[in-house]
Amino acid sequence: MDKLTSMNVFVRVAKAGSFAGAARDLGISRAMATKHIMSLESSLDTRLFNRTTRSLSLTEVGASYLEQCQQVLLDVEEMEAAVTHLQAEPRGILKISAPPVVGATHIAPALAEFLKDNDDLSVEMILKGSHVDLIDEGVDIAIFLGKLQDTSLVARRLARSPLVVCGAPEYFDRYGIPEEPEDLVDHSCLVNWAIPPRDRWKFRGILGDREVKVSGRMQANVAEPIRMAADNGLGMVMLPEYIVGKDIEKGKLRIVLEQYSISPLEIHAVYPHRKYLSAKVRDFLDFLQEWMPNRVGMHK
């Protein structure tokens, strides 16, 4: 049996957790799916699945082989894409993950503009505060905020957004205005987990770097809840300008500690380390790199 086909069946069975589910997805019979797995196990002289009448699970060898199969299949897909029309112009489905606010306010409008000129392209967009596994979830591009940790991925910086500390005028009327970073320990500071290092706010002044451990009445893994809490006088936030800029313009929030500088939030587009980029990924990355720095609250 064709080894690549058998590997694809193996990956589908592992993901579906059943022969029947994988067979249905692939449009083949359950018996044929079973034959492919048996062929692989015979050639490898090992068992890939633990089978009972009620359950199916990967063996330790099977789990390791799954990772290798996924990479091999991805490599084959990339090599084929390199010599097909998929490399010529954007087409197919572009799957993008982004944090909720920057995704809704910046990435979504960029996608709308990009789609106008690419009729053969469709988009799946995932808005979530936590990071995604690009390979496992089939994501083409993920938008990351802050410092990147995973060196196995390729990243392209799109823009920077200044971080500001701000609160509602009513909050300052009630609790006073912090004059120094250290004053924040006596205030309610609303924390956005998505901006590392979570509950430590860093400042730079004429006396050097200063770091303050903060706490407050609300924490969240996305910005919008704490922005709304700050608008309602529940405390101060350290958030990117693209999130709080309109509230500051309207007088709903007021910037404090302006004499201290804060390292801007970097925004990256991240994608798997591939030798060949499909046209849909390559062209949208180029478009996004031109688009983002010109948006409100963004800089190069």
N, C-alpha and C positions, 0 to 999 in steps of 0.2 A: 504494500500500500504506500501511497505517496507520503513521505515523512512530514512534509510541511502541512499537508492537510490533516494528518493525524495530530500534529502538534496544535493546530488550531482547534480541533475537536477537543483535545485535552484541556486547553485553556478555557473553552466554553463550558465544559463539564465542571471544571473546578469553580468557575464563577457562578454557574447556575446551581451547583450543589446537587445535581441529579443528571442522569443520562437523558431522561425524558425531556427535561427543560432545555438542555443543550441541543438535543435533536430537533426539537420544535423551532428553536431560534435559527438553526442552520438549514432547516428544511430537508432533513434526512430522517431515516427511521431510527428508532431506539437501538435496534439490532446493529445497524451500521455504525452508530456512535460507539457501541460496545466493542465492535471489531477493531475500530481504530485504536481504542485504548489498549486492548489486548495485544495488538501489533506492536505498540510502543513498549509495553511491559516485556514482551518477548525479546525485542531487539536490545533493550536495556538490561534484561535479566534481573528485573526488580519489580516490586509492586508499587504502583503510584497511588492507589486509593485503598483505604480500608472500607470494605463493603459489608453491610448487614442488610437484612430485609427491610430495615426502616431508615437507615442512614448511610451517608456516603461522606467520607472525609479523607483529606490528603494524608499520606504517610510523610514522615520527615523528608525522605528522598523526594517524594512528590512535590512537597512545598518548595524545595530547592529547585527542582526541575521546572516548576511553574514560572519562577522568576526568569530562568534562562530562556524558556520558550517565549515569554512575552517580549524579551529583548530581541530574540532572533526574528520573530514575526514583525516587530517594529522595524528592524533593519531591512527586512525584505520589502516591507511596504514603502520605506523611504527610497530604496534603490529603484523600485518600480515607478514611484512618483517622479523620480529624477528624469525619466525618459518618456514621460507621458504628458498629455495636455494639462494635467493638474499643475505642472510647473509653469505653464505658459500664462495662465490668467486665473484669478481667484474664482473658485467654484466649490460646490459641496457645502458642508456645514462647518462653520467656525465656532468652536466652543470656547467661551471665555468666562473666567471667574474673576470677581472683583469684590472688594469690601463694599458694603451697602451704599454709603454716602458718595464716595468718589465714583462708584459704578453708576449710580443714578444721575449724578450731576455732571459728570465729565465723559465717562466711557460710553454710556448709552447715547448721548448726542453725537459723539464721534462715530459710533456704529451706524447711526441713522444716515449721516452724511456719506459714509463709506458705502453703504448698501445702495444708495441712489445710483452710483456709478458701476455697480457690480451686480447685474441682474441674475447671474447664475449662482450667487452666494446666499446662504441662509445662516442665521446666527442662533446659537443657544447660549444664553447668559445666565450665570449663577451668581447671585449676590449673597455673600455670607461673610461673617466676621473672621472665621477661622481659616487657616491656610488649607489648601487642598493638595492631594497627591495627584500630580498631573498625569502620571502614567496610568494609575489605577482608575481614575475618573475620566480618562480620555480628554483632558483639557488641553487645548492648543496653546492658550496664553492665559497666564494668571497675573493679576495686578497685585503687587506687594507694596506695603507701606513700611518704611523704616529700613533698618540695616538688614541685609540678607545674611542668612546663616548657612543655607544649603549650597555648598560649592559645586555640587554635581549638576546644577542647573545653569543655563545661560541667562544672563540678565541684561536688559537695556534700560538705562535710566531715561525716564520720560520727562520728569519735571521735579521741581522742589516747591514746597509750600511753607512759608514762614509759620512757625508755631508762636502762639500768643497766649498769655495768661489773662483771663478776663472773667468778669462776673457782673451781675445785674446791679444797677445803681441802688436798688432797695436793699440788696445784701450789704453793700458797703456802708449805707446809711445806718444799718443796724449793727454791723460788726467791725466797722473801720476798714481802712485801706492798708494793705501790707506795704511797708516801705523797703524791707529787705527780704530776700528769699527765706531766711530763717523764720520770719514772721508767719510763714504759711503753716507751721506746725500748730498754730493756734486757730486755724481757720478750717472750714469745711472745704476740702478739695475733692472734686468729683473726678473719678479716675476712669480713663479709657484704656482697657487692657490691650487694645490693638496697637498702642504706641509704646514700645518698650522704652525703659525698663519698668513698665507698669506703674508702680507707686513711688517712683523716684524722679523728681523733676530736676533737671540740670540747667544751670545758668552760668554765664561768663560775664565777669565784671572787671574793673580795673585791678582788683586784688586776685584775679584768677578764677578758676572753675569752682563752682559751689553746687553741691547736691543736697537736696532736701527730701526726706521721706515724708510723704503726705498721706492723709487719710480724710475721708469725708462720709457723707450720708448716702452716697450712691456710687457703685462701680458697675461697669458694663463692658462687654466685649465689642461693642460698636459705639460710634460717637453720638448718634442721634438722641438716645435717652438722656445722656448727661448734658447735652446741649440744651434740651428742653428743661431739664432740672435747673440748670444755671439761669435760663430765662426767667424761671419762676422764683429766683432768689434763694435757692437751696445751697449755693456754694459757688466756688470758682472752678474753672476748667482750664486745662492747657490743651488747645486744639489747633488744627491747621486753619490758616486764614480762609481757605476755600469753604470751610464748614461754618465759621462764625462771622465771616465778613459782612454778610447782610444784616445780621443782628447788631453788629457794631455800628454800621451805617445808620440804622434806625434808632440807635440809642438804647436798645434793649440790653446790650452788654457793653462794658467799659474795660479797656485794656489797662492793666497795672504792671508795675515792675518793668516799665519800658526802658529804663536805664541799663538793664541787663540784656545781653544777647542770648538767644536760644538757637541751637543748631536746627536748621530747617528740616522738615520731614521730607525724606526722599521717596519718590514714587517710581517703582520699576515695573517693567513688563518682563515676566519670567516665562521661559519655555524650556522644554526638555533639550538636552544637549544632542543636537542632531546635525549631521553633516549636510543633509539636504533639507531646506525649508520649503514647504509648499508655498505656492504663490499667495494663497489666502492668508497665511501667517506672515510671510515676508512683506507683502504689500500693506497689510493692516498695521504692522509694526512701524513701517516707514511713515504711514499716514498719521499714526498716533503720536509719533515723536515730533512731528510738525504741529499737530493740533494742540497738544496739552499745554505747552508753555505759554500759549496765547489766551488761555482761559482765565477767568476771574480767580484770584488767589493763587495762581501758579506762576512760577518763574523757571528759567532754564537752569 
